[in-house]
């Protein structure tokens, strides 16, 4: 199936690890060009070395996304170096555990900056280019936006806002044929998730407990399954009439009756 992404430029924030890395791989597999925006780390360097060993279509733009001026300059760099942007995948963020009881107002504001503000900033600065290409935006949210989790007010507020912005932008950008959709991962094994598991007394038992609650197959969702949803939503040929949607590839974790597990 041709998704119509060949040679199109996709910007993926946090696109060198976890779900973002899987999305980068999937876009490259469809023949797209990818500009990864993120922090420079040993893992990011290793990922980019791997990508560049097999493709010249993946580029890294170092940026601290909490710096809103850097969000603007990063988009300008990408436009100058690689041409117009077809797709923006807002993915970068962290479940930082800033709760109501044990958090603080200052840490809550920091959490919003880490998880939400750059979604708006990057979309705002990329918009003139997206208008030219009649492109697409995919916002990576979280099941926490729908279910809550406890002790993560900043992250939950950010993820809920991302869903609201998805529908707001889908409505606002209709005249430009720009599609905007969101994906809500639930339990996905990423390096961050693994590090969290490893902080627990018995990671293997905790993983088994979580998997038992996932109705379809009693297994974690694969990052490649999230990436497949992302490239579908980016596709002008296969999802050209899909906008304002919240897609939840989670094995029924959020919506199916718990009696099933």
C-alpha positions in Angstrom: 0.0 0.0 0.0 1.4 3.4 -1.1 0.9 5.9 1.7 2.0 8.8 -0.5 4.8 9.9 1.8 7.8 9.5 -0.5 10.2 12.4 -0.3 7.8 14.4 2.0 9.5 16.0 4.9 8.2 15.0 8.3 9.3 16.6 11.6 9.3 14.3 14.6 10.0 15.7 18.1 11.8 13.3 20.4 12.2 11.2 17.2 15.4 9.4 18.3 14.0 7.1 21.0 10.9 5.2 22.1 7.7 5.9 20.3 9.3 8.8 18.5 12.1 6.6 17.2 9.6 4.0 15.9 7.7 6.8 14.1 11.0 8.0 12.5 11.7 4.5 11.3 8.2 4.0 9.9 8.3 7.3 8.0 11.7 6.5 6.5 10.4 3.1 5.5 7.7 4.8 3.5 10.3 6.9 1.7 9.7 10.1 3.6 12.5 12.4 4.8 12.6 13.0 8.5 13.9 15.9 10.6 14.2 14.8 14.2 14.1 17.6 16.8 15.4 16.7 20.3 18.1 16.8 22.9 21.6 15.5 22.0 22.3 12.4 24.0 24.4 9.3 23.6 21.2 7.4 22.7 20.2 10.0 20.1 23.6 10.0 18.6 23.6 6.2 18.3 20.1 6.2 16.8 21.1 8.8 14.2 24.2 6.9 13.3 22.1 3.9 12.7 19.6 5.8 10.6 22.3 7.5 8.6 24.1 4.3 7.9 21.2 3.1 5.8 19.6 6.4 4.7 20.6 10.0 4.0 17.1 11.1 4.5 17.2 11.5 8.3 18.5 14.7 9.9 19.0 15.8 13.5 18.2 19.2 14.8 19.3 19.7 18.4 16.9 21.7 20.5 15.7 22.1 24.1 11.9 22.4 23.4 11.2 24.2 26.6 13.1 27.1 25.0 10.3 28.6 22.9 12.7 30.8 20.9 14.6 27.6 20.0 11.4 26.0 18.7 11.1 28.9 16.2 14.7 28.8 15.2 14.6 25.0 14.8 11.7 25.2 12.4 13.6 28.0 10.4 16.7 25.8 10.2 14.7 22.9 8.9 12.9 25.0 6.3 16.2 26.5 5.1 18.1 23.2 4.9 15.5 20.7 3.8 12.5 22.6 2.3 8.8 22.7 3.1 7.4 20.6 5.9 4.6 18.2 5.1 4.0 16.6 8.5 4.6 17.5 12.1 4.6 14.8 14.7 4.5 16.4 18.2 5.8 13.6 20.4 8.4 14.8 22.9 7.4 14.8 26.6 7.8 13.0 29.9 5.5 11.7 32.6 7.2 13.7 35.3 5.1 12.8 38.3 4.1 16.4 39.3 1.1 15.7 41.4 -1.4 18.0 43.2 -0.5 16.9 46.8 3.2 16.4 46.5 3.9 18.9 43.7 4.1 22.6 43.6 2.8 25.4 41.4 6.2 26.0 40.0 6.8 22.4 39.1 3.3 22.2 37.5 4.1 25.2 35.3 7.4 23.5 34.4 5.6 20.3 33.5 3.2 22.2 31.2 6.3 23.7 29.5 7.9 20.2 29.1 4.8 18.5 27.7 2.5 21.0 26.1 3.7 24.5 25.2 6.1 23.3 22.5 3.3 21.5 20.7 1.7 24.9 20.1 5.0 26.7 19.3 6.1 24.2 16.7 2.7 24.0 15.0 2.5 27.8 15.0 6.0 28.3 13.4 5.5 25.4 10.9 2.0 26.5 9.8 3.0 28.7 6.8 4.9 25.7 5.4 2.1 23.3 6.2 -0.3 25.5 4.4 1.8 25.3 1.3 2.0 21.5 1.4 -1.6 21.0 2.7 0.1 18.7 5.2 -0.8 17.0 8.5 -0.2 17.3 12.2 -0.2 14.2 14.5 -0.2 14.9 18.3 1.0 12.1 20.5 -1.1 12.3 23.7 -1.7 9.5 26.3 -4.5 7.4 27.8 -3.8 9.5 31.0 -5.8 12.3 29.3 -8.9 10.0 29.5 -8.3 7.9 32.6 -6.2 9.9 35.0 -3.3 8.1 36.7 -2.7 9.8 40.0 0.2 12.0 41.1 0.9 13.4 37.6 -1.2 16.6 37.3 1.1 18.4 34.9 1.4 15.5 32.5 -2.4 14.8 32.6 -3.3 18.4 32.0 -0.9 18.6 29.1 -2.2 15.4 27.5 -5.8 16.5 27.9 -5.0 19.9 26.4 -3.3 18.1 23.4 -6.6 16.4 22.7 -8.5 19.7 22.9 -6.0 21.3 20.6 -6.2 18.5 18.1 -9.9 19.2 17.5 -9.4 23.0 17.8 -6.7 22.9 15.1 -8.6 20.5 13.0 -11.5 23.0 12.9 -9.3 26.1 12.4 -7.2 24.6 9.6 -10.0 23.1 7.5 -9.7 26.0 5.0 -6.1 24.9 4.3 -6.8 21.2 3.9 -4.5 20.5 6.9 -5.5 17.4 8.8 -4.9 17.2 12.6 -5.3 14.0 14.6 -4.1 12.5 17.9 -2.8 9.1 19.0 -3.2 8.0 22.6 -0.8 5.3 23.6 -1.5 3.3 26.8 1.0 0.6 27.9 3.9 0.7 25.4 7.3 -0.7 26.2 9.8 2.1 25.7 13.2 2.8 27.3 11.5 5.2 29.7 8.9 2.6 30.6 11.6 0.0 31.1 13.5 2.4 33.4 10.4 2.9 35.5 9.8 -0.8 35.8 13.4 -1.3 36.9 12.8 1.0 39.8 10.3 -1.4 41.3 11.0 -4.2 43.6 10.0 -7.0 41.2 9.9 -5.6 37.6 9.0 -9.0 36.1 6.0 -9.4 38.4 4.9 -5.8 37.9 5.0 -6.2 34.1 3.0 -9.5 34.3 0.4 -7.6 36.5 0.1 -4.8 33.9 -0.1 -7.2 30.9 -2.9 -9.2 32.6 -5.1 -6.1 32.5 -4.7 -5.5 28.7 -7.6 -7.3 27.1 -6.3 -8.0 23.6 -3.6 -10.6 23.9 -2.6 -9.7 27.4 0.5 -7.9 26.1 2.0 -4.5 25.8 1.4 -2.4 22.7 4.4 -2.3 20.4 5.9 1.0 19.6 5.8 -0.1 15.9 2.0 -0.3 16.2 1.8 3.3 17.4 4.1 4.2 14.5 1.9 2.5 12.0 -1.1 4.6 13.3 1.1 7.7 12.9 2.1 7.1 9.3 -1.5 6.2 8.4 -2.6 9.5 9.8 0.1 11.4 7.9 -0.8 9.7 4.7 -2.6 11.9 2.2 -3.7 8.9 0.1 -5.0 6.6 2.9 -6.3 9.1 5.5 -6.9 12.1 3.4 -10.4 12.5 4.9 -9.5 11.9 8.5 -9.2 14.8 10.8 -10.0 15.7 14.4 -9.8 12.1 15.5 -8.3 10.6 18.7 -6.9 7.1 17.8 -6.3 4.7 20.7 -4.3 1.6 19.7 -4.1 0.0 23.1 -5.5 -3.5 22.9 -8.8 -2.3 24.5 -7.0 -1.2 27.7 -9.0 2.1 28.1 -12.5 1.2 26.8 -13.3 -2.5 27.3 -14.9 -3.9 30.4 -12.5 -4.9 33.1 -14.5 -8.1 33.5 -12.7 -9.2 30.3 -9.4 -9.3 32.2 
